[in-house]
């Protein structure tokens, strides 16, 4: 039993509309505090879009296909870079001004008064 689905414009439009609606429903339910991590995740998706656009550009055989592939790479890369810039600015709002986070010399899980196995061999 084999299934053959011919991808024409109407099927592609239906899939696009279904994906847009599903995205709208999902994003609508996200609380405002989670928008920054969501932006970071969407930047990852834009990176995948750039890879797909590069693949389409490398497999383009006619000049119009090459032009569409070029603009797809250009817009996808610009969208990903802009998303990272916006995410960085949003995360900067949560940093203390002028203070760098202090680095601990010991791992977070080390308890005061306890030494590791390598420290006990030294003495």
C-alpha positions in Angstrom: 0.0 0.0 0.0 1.6 3.3 -1.0 0.5 6.8 -0.5 1.4 9.5 -2.9 0.6 13.1 -1.9 1.2 15.7 -4.6 2.3 19.0 -3.0 0.6 21.8 -4.9 0.0 25.3 -3.9 -3.3 24.6 -2.0 -1.7 21.9 0.1 1.3 24.1 1.0 -1.1 27.0 1.8 -3.2 24.7 4.1 -0.1 23.5 5.9 1.2 27.0 6.4 -2.2 28.2 7.7 -2.4 25.2 10.1 1.1 25.9 11.4 0.4 29.6 11.8 -2.8 28.9 13.8 -1.1 26.3 16.0 1.8 28.7 16.7 -0.7 31.5 17.6 -2.6 29.2 20.0 0.7 28.0 21.7 2.3 31.5 22.0 -1.0 33.0 23.3 -0.8 30.8 26.4 2.8 31.7 27.3 3.2 33.9 30.4 5.1 37.2 30.0 8.0 36.0 32.2 8.7 33.2 29.7 9.0 35.3 26.6 12.8 35.7 26.9 13.5 32.0 26.9 10.9 31.5 24.2 12.8 34.1 22.1 16.0 32.2 22.6 14.3 29.0 21.4 12.9 30.8 18.3 16.4 31.9 17.4 17.4 28.3 17.3 14.5 27.7 14.8 15.7 30.6 12.7 19.1 28.9 12.5 17.4 25.8 11.1 15.6 28.0 8.6 18.9 29.4 7.4 20.3 25.8 7.0 17.1 25.0 4.9 17.5 28.1 2.8 21.2 27.3 2.2 20.1 23.8 1.1 17.5 25.3 -1.3 20.0 27.8 -2.6 22.6 25.1 -3.3 20.0 23.0 -5.2 18.6 25.9 -7.2 19.0 25.4 -10.9 17.4 28.5 -12.4 18.1 32.2 -11.8 14.7 32.9 -10.1 15.2 29.9 -7.8 18.7 31.2 -6.9 17.3 34.7 -6.2 14.6 33.3 -3.9 17.2 31.1 -2.2 19.6 34.1 -1.7 16.8 36.2 -0.2 15.7 33.4 2.0 19.3 33.0 3.4 19.6 36.8 3.8 16.3 37.2 5.6 16.7 34.1 7.8 20.2 35.2 8.8 19.0 38.7 9.6 16.1 37.4 11.6 18.3 35.1 13.6 20.9 37.8 14.3 18.2 40.4 15.2 16.6 37.8 17.5 19.9 37.2 19.4 20.4 41.0 19.7 16.9 41.5 21.1 17.4 38.5 23.5 20.7 39.9 24.7 19.1 43.3 25.4 16.2 41.7 27.2 18.6 39.7 29.4 20.6 42.8 30.1 17.6 44.2 31.9 18.0 41.5 34.5 21.7 42.2 35.2 22.9 44.4 37.9 24.5 47.5 36.5 28.3 47.6 36.8 28.6 44.4 38.8 30.0 41.3 37.3 28.8 38.0 38.8 31.3 36.7 41.3 32.9 33.4 40.4 33.3 30.7 43.0 36.6 28.9 43.3 34.9 25.7 44.5 32.0 23.9 42.8 28.5 24.8 43.9 28.0 21.4 45.4 31.0 21.6 47.7 30.0 22.1 51.3 32.1 24.1 53.7 34.4 21.9 55.8 34.4 19.1 53.3 37.3 18.4 51.0 37.5 16.5 47.8 39.5 13.4 47.3 42.3 15.3 45.4 42.6 17.8 48.3 43.1 15.0 50.9 45.9 13.4 48.9 47.9 16.7 48.8 48.4 17.0 52.5 
